[in-house]
Amino acid sequence: GNNIKVELLESAKSLSDTFCKACEVLNGDSVSKATEYYLNFVTDVHTDTE
């Protein structure tokens, strides 16, 4: 639960070669940007700005 991207990558490594493409996508730039956007959003939503 703390680092979903790393956990997914570790899980994918144990799967057969059929899932190699999924590993490549998870390790790609678009997923990194989406993860960063999500983390920033969650941080912003849970930060009090009084």
Secondary structure, 3 states (H helix, E strand, C coil): CCCHHHHHHHHHHCCCHHHHHHHHHHCCHHHHHHHHHHHHHHHHHCCCCC
